[in-house]
Amino acid sequence: MAASMLTRRSLFRAIKSARLSSPTSFACRKLQDVYQGHSVTQRRNFNDLLGDKTVRIGCASGFWGDTAVSAPQLVHHGKIDYLVFDYLSEITMSLLAAARRKNPDMGYAPDFVQVIIKHLLHDIKKKGIKVISNAGGINPHACAAAIKQVAKDADIDIKVAVVSGDNLMVDKKAVYATNPTDLDSGNPLPESLVTMNAYFGATPIARALDLGADIVVTGRCVDSAVVLGPLMHTFGWSPEDYNTLAAGSLAGHLVECGAQATGGVFTDWHLVPDWDNIGFPIVQVAPDGKFVLTKPPKTGGLVNKATVGEQLVYEIGDPRAYMLPDVTCDFSQVNLTEVKDENGDGVLVTGVKGYNPSDSYKVSATYLEGYRATAVSTIAGRDAIAKGRRTAESQIKRIRKIFKMFGMQDFTRVRIQMIGSEETYGANARDLNPREAALWLAVEHPQKEALRIFAMELAPAGTGMAPGLTGLIGGRPKTSPILKLHSFLYPKDKVPVKVDVDGTEEDFTVLSNPGTEAGRSSDPEPAPIGDLETGDQTFDVGQLAYTRSGDKANSANIGVIARHPSYLPYLKKALTAQAVQEYFQHVFEPSEEGEELVIRYDLPGLDALNFMLKKSLGGGGVTSLRSDPQGKAYGQMLLDFKIENVPDLLTRAKE
């Protein structure tokens, strides 16, 4: 079959079939040769691929604090129908709860109103763009009121909708009565709750748009819902259209972190141009769920299979059972195809499947348990690492003497880390002796007063300990509360959803199909890898794959995507769950001997693997005392894993 007659997808299937039967066979090598000569980019207008009746949705925020240049870029140059923002995380919800305790009119993301809406509302209205955001946080009605005031001051007529009901703090007794236990630890729900919010889905957002809303403000919802809601509204997708709901959810998952899908934090960062003008993602979606991910023309960043693939594997667990309130998604067979039209590069996304969702919401609760402080000091000169470590150990020893003198209890936790020593790599660190480093000293204590003493006793090291201490970064460290996460499931039928459009409120309950369990892909496990050709070559994982890592509470995930299909068997052979657990053994909490802390999943459609590292973040989020509490560097660390005794894979892939 000539290369011009092969589709990219059928070519991938042929390569995989030959590879599984005999990975080093002549047939497999010839197919890979054809693959190398096959154009990886289809030059077709996006509308030719998707049809004329498409919707364009741009995401301008991946977190509270994202750049203010993204929304103007999308509004003025993106030709979008919807502008969406994702602001919330567990940490953000806790911060917003604290803000509302100080001021009952706060508890939402104020920059959404004062920076985005205030300066763009006129153009948004003129272009007919609708806006969806979870900026409401703990207080979505106050956020909506602030938006209405901005519109009134500008003499602009808009309808603002509020989706609420996710805040379960208003009905704590009913929640406690169900005895909810943590999904990971099995512990009961603590008493010292700060926040407790159900993760809503897209159905109430779609309903708000059905009722004529121009701007929809929500509290806690899953990140992808701000994209799926507009698609359900526009195309009339029903709650039982699971395949299209899964496709819309994947579109939302890919753009929910903003520029991460368009070249941000990409493994090959050196290939990504113009970070200062990086383009934010746009999904152009067809009624059947197919979509192209792209960005505004003449912007920086990079859109290709690798950048989109990295975002697909970001912060997921089992790719065949990605659980959301509206649908259970199977991402394992997703296919990415590079396309291009007159406006720039894009990636066509197909192959996602959907199944019925659970009858419960995931609830994220945070509770107060002690206080923390972190000090960072710079140190220079010979033996900087040894000097810094001895300084930290001496400071802690002195402070403990003061605690004992005052009758105070000891620190709950102490973490000393020398940044610059590669300590975060554990046994995989190189033997370095830098002449400059940073001392990271983080502590936890149940009393704020104890941490005030800690902060006061750091500066004396500058005259009474090691030479070369050059400063305490940021001055005396501030004390902050430790907010720990408790996640549990709560029945949907116990959570009334409220949709308020300009004062007209509608209540309803989101239910899953009665009598059914949450769906899961029944696709068989990929065939095992047999004997592979050996050789005298050694490669780093980074030469053969892209990686991306992120967090799930106290667990981390690392996605590994083969740079070429022929590399995948060797990656799978080397990167077993046990091998990854041994490589990262220094990050795990103490566990029972033989406990499996790493789970590996396959994504055959993407030539990728996904690893879940349980109990690997020191508590995660604001609970962790580590310099990387969310595992953002874990993927980078895996790039240096050695794959030995293999053929010259790089040369073979280029032949």
C-alpha positions in Angstrom: 0.0 0.0 0.0 1.5 3.4 -1.0 2.1 6.0 1.7 -0.3 8.4 -0.1 -3.1 5.8 0.3 -2.6 5.3 4.0 -4.4 7.3 6.6 -2.4 8.2 9.7 -4.7 6.2 11.9 -4.6 3.0 9.8 -0.8 3.4 9.6 -0.5 3.5 13.3 -2.7 0.4 13.6 -0.6 -1.5 11.1 2.6 -0.5 12.9 1.2 -1.6 16.2 -0.1 -4.9 14.8 3.3 -5.7 13.3 5.1 -4.6 16.4 3.0 -6.7 18.8 3.5 -9.8 16.7 7.2 -9.2 16.2 8.5 -5.8 17.3 11.8 -6.2 15.3 10.3 -7.8 12.2 11.0 -6.7 8.7 7.3 -5.8 8.3 7.3 -3.6 11.3 10.5 -1.8 10.2 9.1 -1.2 6.7 5.9 0.2 8.1 7.9 2.5 10.3 9.8 3.6 7.2 6.5 4.5 5.6 5.4 6.3 8.7 8.6 8.4 8.6 7.8 9.4 5.0 4.1 10.1 5.6 3.1 13.7 6.1 2.3 14.3 9.8 0.3 17.4 9.1 -2.9 17.6 7.1 -3.2 21.0 5.4 -7.0 21.4 5.5 -9.4 24.1 6.6 -10.7 23.2 10.0 -14.3 23.6 8.7 -13.6 20.9 6.0 -12.7 18.5 8.8 -15.5 19.5 11.2 -18.3 20.9 9.1 -19.7 24.5 9.2 -21.8 24.3 12.3 -19.0 24.4 14.8 -18.5 26.3 18.1 -15.2 28.0 19.1 -14.4 28.2 22.8 -11.3 29.9 24.2 -9.9 29.4 27.7 -8.3 32.5 29.2 -7.3 31.1 32.7 -5.9 27.9 34.0 -5.7 29.1 37.7 -6.4 32.1 39.9 -3.5 34.4 39.0 -3.1 33.6 35.3 -2.0 36.3 32.9 -4.3 39.2 32.1 -3.3 39.3 28.5 -5.0 36.1 27.6 -8.6 37.3 27.6 -8.0 40.3 25.3 -6.1 38.0 22.9 -9.0 35.6 22.7 -11.7 38.2 22.5 -10.0 40.4 19.8 -8.3 37.7 17.7 -9.7 34.3 18.5 -13.1 34.5 16.7 -14.6 32.8 19.7 -18.2 32.1 20.6 -17.5 31.4 24.3 -14.8 32.7 26.7 -14.2 30.5 29.7 -12.1 30.7 32.8 -11.0 28.1 35.3 -9.9 29.6 38.6 -10.4 27.0 41.3 -8.4 24.5 43.2 -8.7 23.1 46.7 -6.1 25.6 47.9 -7.9 28.5 46.1 -11.2 27.5 47.8 -9.6 27.7 51.2 -8.1 31.1 50.4 -11.5 32.4 49.2 -13.2 31.0 52.4 -10.7 33.0 54.5 -11.4 36.1 52.5 -15.1 35.8 53.0 -14.7 35.4 56.8 -12.9 38.8 56.8 -15.4 40.4 54.4 -18.8 38.8 53.7 -18.9 40.5 50.3 -15.8 38.7 49.2 -15.0 35.0 48.6 -14.8 35.1 44.8 -11.9 35.9 42.4 -12.0 39.7 42.3 -9.6 40.1 39.4 -12.1 38.3 37.2 -14.5 41.2 37.7 -12.1 44.2 38.0 -9.5 43.1 35.4 -11.4 41.0 32.9 -15.0 42.0 32.9 -14.5 45.7 33.6 -12.1 46.2 30.7 -13.6 43.7 28.1 -17.4 43.8 28.7 -18.1 46.2 25.9 -16.2 44.1 23.3 -17.7 40.9 24.7 -21.2 42.3 24.3 -20.5 43.7 20.9 -19.1 40.4 19.5 -21.9 38.3 21.1 -19.4 36.3 23.2 -20.8 34.5 26.2 -18.7 34.0 29.3 -18.5 31.1 31.7 -16.3 31.1 34.8 -16.1 29.3 38.2 -14.7 32.6 39.6 -17.6 32.6 42.1 -15.6 30.4 44.4 -17.3 30.5 47.9 -19.5 33.4 47.1 -20.8 33.3 43.5 -23.8 35.6 44.2 -21.4 38.4 45.3 -19.3 37.8 42.2 -22.5 38.2 40.0 -23.5 41.3 41.9 -20.1 42.9 41.2 -20.4 42.0 37.5 -23.9 43.6 37.4 -22.5 46.7 39.0 -19.7 47.0 36.3 -22.3 46.5 33.6 -24.6 49.1 35.1 -21.8 51.6 35.4 -20.9 51.0 31.7 -24.6 51.1 30.7 -24.4 47.6 29.2 -27.4 45.3 29.4 -26.5 41.7 30.2 -28.0 38.7 31.9 -25.9 37.2 34.6 -26.6 33.7 35.9 -25.4 32.1 39.1 -25.0 28.3 39.6 -24.9 27.5 43.3 -25.7 24.6 45.7 -22.2 23.1 45.7 -21.3 24.6 49.1 -22.3 21.8 51.5 -21.2 23.8 54.6 -24.8 25.1 54.8 -26.0 21.6 55.5 -23.1 20.1 57.6 -25.4 18.1 59.8 -26.9 16.2 56.9 -23.4 15.4 55.5 -22.0 14.2 58.8 -25.0 12.0 59.2 -23.9 9.9 56.2 -20.5 9.2 57.9 -18.4 10.1 54.8 -14.9 8.7 54.9 -11.9 9.9 52.9 -11.3 8.2 49.6 -7.7 7.6 50.2 -7.2 7.1 54.0 -10.7 6.0 55.0 -10.6 8.5 57.9 -13.9 10.1 59.1 -14.8 13.6 58.2 -13.0 16.0 60.7 -14.8 18.6 62.7 -12.6 21.6 62.0 -13.9 22.1 58.4 -13.1 25.3 56.5 -14.7 24.4 53.2 -16.8 21.6 51.8 -17.9 21.7 48.2 -19.3 19.3 45.7 -17.8 19.2 42.2 -20.7 20.1 40.0 -20.8 19.2 36.3 -21.9 20.9 33.1 -25.7 20.4 33.3 -26.5 23.5 35.4 -24.2 25.6 33.2 -26.1 24.4 30.1 -29.4 25.2 31.8 -28.3 28.7 32.7 -27.4 29.3 29.0 -30.7 27.8 28.0 -32.4 30.5 30.1 -30.6 33.3 28.2 -27.6 34.0 30.4 -24.8 36.1 28.8 -22.4 35.4 31.7 -22.5 32.3 33.9 -20.8 32.4 37.3 -20.4 29.1 39.3 -18.9 27.9 42.5 -17.0 24.6 42.6 -17.3 22.6 39.4 -15.0 20.2 37.6 -12.6 22.2 35.5 -13.9 20.8 32.2 -17.5 21.7 32.9 -17.0 25.3 31.8 -16.4 24.0 28.2 -18.9 21.1 28.2 -21.8 23.3 29.4 -21.7 25.6 26.3 -21.5 22.5 24.1 -24.5 20.8 25.7 -26.4 24.1 25.3 -25.4 24.8 21.7 -25.7 21.3 20.2 -28.5 20.0 22.4 -26.5 17.1 23.8 -28.6 15.2 26.3 -27.3 13.8 29.6 -27.3 10.3 28.0 -25.2 11.3 24.9 -22.1 9.8 26.6 -19.7 9.7 23.7 -20.3 13.4 22.9 -20.3 14.3 26.5 -16.9 12.6 26.9 -15.6 14.4 23.8 -16.7 17.7 25.2 -15.2 16.9 28.6 -11.9 16.0 26.9 -12.0 19.4 25.1 -12.5 21.0 28.5 -9.7 18.9 30.0 -7.2 20.0 27.3 -7.8 23.7 27.7 -8.6 23.9 31.4 -4.9 24.8 32.2 -4.6 27.6 29.7 -1.3 27.7 27.9 -0.2 24.3 29.1 -1.9 22.9 25.9 -0.2 25.4 23.6 3.4 24.8 24.5 3.6 25.9 28.1 5.7 23.7 30.4 6.5 21.5 27.3 9.2 18.9 27.6 11.0 20.4 24.6 10.6 23.9 26.0 13.5 25.2 23.9 11.4 24.7 20.7 8.5 26.9 21.9 8.8 30.5 20.6 7.6 33.7 22.2 6.6 32.8 25.7 5.8 36.5 26.3 3.0 36.3 23.7 2.0 32.6 24.1 -1.3 31.8 22.5 -4.1 30.6 24.7 -6.1 27.5 23.6 -9.2 27.4 21.5 -11.3 24.3 20.8 -13.4 24.3 17.6 -16.0 21.6 18.2 -18.4 19.9 15.8 -21.9 18.6 16.7 -20.6 15.0 16.8 -17.9 15.8 19.3 -14.9 15.9 17.0 -12.8 19.0 17.7 -9.6 20.8 16.7 -7.4 22.5 19.4 -5.7 25.6 18.1 -4.8 29.1 19.2 -5.2 32.7 17.9 -3.1 33.5 14.8 0.2 35.4 15.2 0.7 34.3 18.8 3.6 32.4 20.4 3.5 29.0 21.7 3.3 25.6 19.9 0.4 23.4 19.0 1.2 19.9 17.9 0.6 16.3 18.9 3.2 16.4 21.6 2.0 19.6 23.4 -1.6 18.4 23.2 -0.7 14.9 24.2 1.2 16.1 27.3 -1.9 18.0 28.4 -4.1 15.0 27.8 -2.1 12.8 30.3 -1.9 15.6 32.8 -3.5 14.9 36.2 -5.5 11.8 35.2 -5.6 8.5 36.8 -7.0 5.5 34.9 -7.4 6.8 31.4 -10.2 4.3 30.7 -12.3 5.5 33.7 -11.8 9.2 34.1 -14.7 10.0 36.4 -16.7 13.2 36.0 -20.1 14.3 37.2 -21.7 14.1 33.7 -19.9 11.1 32.2 -17.2 8.5 32.7 -14.6 9.0 30.0 -12.3 6.6 28.2 -9.3 8.4 26.8 -7.2 5.3 26.1 -7.9 5.2 22.4 -7.8 8.9 21.7 -6.1 9.8 18.4 -4.3 13.1 17.7 -3.7 14.3 14.2 -1.8 17.5 13.3 -3.7 19.8 10.9 -3.2 23.2 9.6 -5.3 25.9 8.0 -4.8 29.5 6.9 -5.0 30.7 10.6 -2.3 28.4 11.9 -1.6 24.9 13.4 -4.1 22.7 15.1 -4.6 19.2 16.4 -7.7 17.1 15.5 -8.9 15.0 18.4 -11.0 11.9 17.9 -11.5 8.5 19.5 -12.8 9.3 23.0 -15.6 7.2 24.4 -18.1 7.8 27.2 -20.1 5.8 29.7 -22.7 6.6 32.4 -21.4 8.6 35.4 -21.6 7.8 39.1 -24.7 8.6 41.1 -22.4 10.6 43.6 -20.6 13.8 43.5 -17.0 14.0 44.6 -16.8 16.4 47.5 -13.6 18.3 48.4 -13.4 19.4 52.0 -10.6 21.2 53.7 -10.0 21.4 57.4 -7.6 23.2 59.7 -4.8 21.2 61.4 -1.9 23.3 62.7 0.3 26.0 61.2 3.3 26.2 59.0 6.2 28.5 58.1 8.9 28.2 55.4 12.2 30.0 55.4 14.5 30.2 52.4 18.1 31.4 52.8 20.8 31.8 50.3 24.4 30.6 51.0 27.6 30.9 49.0 31.2 29.7 49.2 33.0 26.4 49.5 30.9 23.5 50.7 27.7 25.5 50.5 25.5 22.4 50.8 27.2 21.2 54.0 27.2 24.6 55.5 23.6 25.1 54.8 22.5 21.8 56.2 24.5 22.3 59.4 23.0 25.8 59.8 19.4 24.4 59.5 20.0 21.6 61.9 21.6 23.9 64.4 18.7 26.4 64.1 16.1 23.6 64.8 18.2 22.3 67.7 18.3 25.8 69.3 14.6 26.5 68.8 13.7 23.1 70.3 15.6 24.2 73.4 13.6 27.4 73.6 10.3 25.4 73.2 11.4 23.2 76.1 12.3 26.2 78.2 8.8 27.7 77.6 7.0 24.4 78.2 5.9 24.1 74.5 5.7 20.9 72.5 8.0 20.0 69.7 7.5 20.7 66.0 5.0 18.4 64.3 7.1 18.1 61.2 10.4 19.6 60.0 11.8 19.5 56.5 15.3 20.6 55.6 16.2 20.7 52.0 19.3 22.0 50.2 18.2 23.4 46.8 21.1 23.0 44.5 22.2 19.6 45.8 19.7 17.6 43.6 18.3 16.2 46.9 14.9 16.0 45.3 16.3 13.3 43.0 17.1 11.0 46.0 19.5 8.2 45.1 19.4 9.4 41.5 21.1 12.7 42.3 24.5 13.5 40.9 27.5 14.1 43.2 27.6 17.9 43.3 29.4 20.3 45.4 28.1 23.7 44.3 29.5 27.0 45.7 26.0 28.5 45.9 22.8 27.0 47.1 19.5 27.8 48.9 18.4 26.4 52.2 14.8 25.4 52.4 13.5 25.0 56.0 9.8 24.3 56.5 8.2 23.5 59.8 4.8 22.6 61.2 3.5 23.3 64.7 0.0 23.3 66.3 0.6 26.8 67.8 1.1 30.0 66.0 3.2 31.4 68.8 5.8 28.6 68.3 6.2 29.7 64.7 6.7 33.3 65.8 9.7 32.1 67.9 10.9 30.1 64.9 10.8 33.2 62.6 12.7 35.3 65.2 15.5 32.7 65.7 16.5 32.4 62.0 18.4 35.7 61.6 21.1 35.0 64.3 22.6 32.4 62.0 24.0 35.3 60.0 26.5 36.2 62.8 26.7 33.0 64.8 26.9 30.1 62.3 28.3 29.4 58.8 30.0 32.0 56.7 28.4 32.9 53.4 24.8 33.3 54.5 23.7 36.1 52.2 20.1 36.7 53.2 16.8 35.4 54.3 14.6 35.7 51.2 11.5 37.7 51.9 12.5 38.5 55.5 11.0 36.7 58.5 8.7 33.9 57.3 5.0 34.3 57.7 2.8 31.8 59.5 0.0 30.3 57.6 -2.7 27.7 58.5 -2.3 24.1 57.2 -5.5 23.2 55.4 -5.7 19.5 54.8 -7.8 17.8 52.2 -10.6 15.3 52.8 -12.3 14.0 49.7 -15.4 11.8 49.7 -18.4 10.8 47.7 -21.9 12.2 48.4 -25.2 11.2 46.7 -26.3 13.5 43.9 -29.9 13.2 45.0 -29.0 14.9 48.3 -27.6 18.0 46.6 -30.1 20.5 45.1 -28.6 22.6 42.3 -29.7 26.2 42.0 -29.6 28.3 38.8 -30.4 32.0 39.2 -30.7 34.2 36.2 -31.1 37.8 37.1 -33.1 37.0 40.2 -35.2 34.2 38.8 -34.2 31.0 40.5 -34.7 27.4 39.4 -34.0 24.4 41.5 -33.3 20.9 40.2 -31.4 17.8 41.0 -28.9 16.1 38.7 -29.4 12.4 38.6 -27.6 9.5 36.8 -29.5 6.7 35.2 -31.2 4.8 38.0 -30.1 1.3 38.7 -26.8 1.5 36.8 -23.2 1.6 38.0 -20.7 4.0 36.6 -19.4 2.8 33.2 -15.9 1.6 32.4 -14.3 0.7 29.2 -14.4 -3.0 28.4 -11.5 -2.8 26.0 -9.0 -5.6 26.6 -5.6 -4.9 28.2 -2.9 -4.3 25.5 -1.0 -7.3 24.5 2.2 -8.0 26.5 5.5 -7.0 25.0 7.5 -10.1 24.1 11.2 -10.4 23.5 12.8 -7.3 22.1 16.0 -6.9 20.1 18.9 -6.0 22.3 21.9 -3.9 21.6 24.8 -2.0 23.2 23.0 1.4 23.3 21.8 3.4 26.4 19.2 6.1 26.1 17.6 8.5 28.6 13.8 8.4 28.7 14.0 12.0 27.5 15.5 10.9 24.2 12.6 8.6 23.6 9.6 10.3 25.2 7.9 13.4 26.4 6.7 13.6 30.0 4.2 15.6 32.0 3.4 15.3 35.8 0.9 16.8 38.2 -1.0 16.1 41.4 -4.1 14.4 42.6 -4.3 15.3 46.3 -1.4 13.4 47.9 -0.7 11.4 44.8 1.1 12.4 41.6 0.8 11.3 38.1 3.4 11.1 35.4 2.4 10.7 31.7 5.0 9.3 29.3 4.5 9.7 25.6 6.7 7.9 23.1 8.3 10.3 20.6 8.0 7.6 17.9 5.8 4.4 17.9 8.8 2.2 17.6 10.1 3.4 21.0 7.0 2.4 22.9 7.9 -1.3 23.4 11.2 -0.4 24.9 9.7 2.2 27.2 7.1 -0.3 28.4 9.7 -3.0 29.0 11.9 -0.7 31.1 9.3 1.5 32.8 7.4 -1.1 34.8 5.5 0.0 37.8 8.1 -1.6 40.1 11.0 0.2 38.3 9.3 3.6 38.6 8.6 2.9 42.3 12.2 2.1 42.9 13.4 5.2 41.0 11.1 7.5 43.1 11.4 5.5 46.4 12.6 8.6 48.2 9.3 10.5 47.7 6.9 8.0 49.2 5.6 8.0 52.8 6.5 5.0 54.9 4.5 2.0 53.8 4.1 -1.6 54.5 6.8 -3.8 53.0 5.8 -4.9 49.5 3.0 -2.3 49.2 2.5 -1.3 45.6 2.7 2.5 45.4 2.8 2.9 41.7 0.1 1.9 39.2 0.8 1.9 35.4 -1.9 2.5 32.8 -1.7 2.3 29.0 -3.0 4.7 26.4 -2.4 2.8 23.2 -4.1 5.5 21.0 -1.4 8.0 22.1 1.5 5.5 22.4 1.7 6.6 26.0 1.9 5.3 29.6 0.5 6.9 32.7 1.8 6.3 36.2 0.1 7.0 39.5 2.4 7.5 42.4 0.4 7.1 45.6 1.3 8.9 48.9 4.2 10.7 47.1 3.7 14.4 47.8 4.1 14.7 51.6 0.4 15.5 52.0 0.2 17.6 48.8 -1.0 21.2 48.4 -0.6 23.5 51.4 -0.2 20.5 53.6 3.2 19.5 52.2 6.4 21.0 53.5 8.3 20.1 50.3 9.6 22.6 47.7 7.5 20.6 45.0 4.2 19.9 46.8 2.4 19.1 43.5 4.9 16.8 41.8 5.4 19.3 39.0 9.1 18.2 38.6 8.5 14.4 38.7 8.1 14.2 34.9 11.4 16.1 34.5 13.1 13.8 36.9 12.0 10.7 35.0 13.6 12.0 31.8 16.9 10.9 33.2 15.9 7.3 33.7 18.3 5.0 31.8 17.1 2.4 29.3 20.1 0.1 28.7 21.1 -2.6 26.3 18.9 -1.6 23.4 19.5 -1.1 19.6 20.2 2.3 18.1 16.6 3.3 18.3 17.1 6.9 17.2 18.9 6.1 14.0 16.4 3.3 13.2 13.4 5.7 13.6 15.0 8.1 11.1 15.7 5.5 8.4 
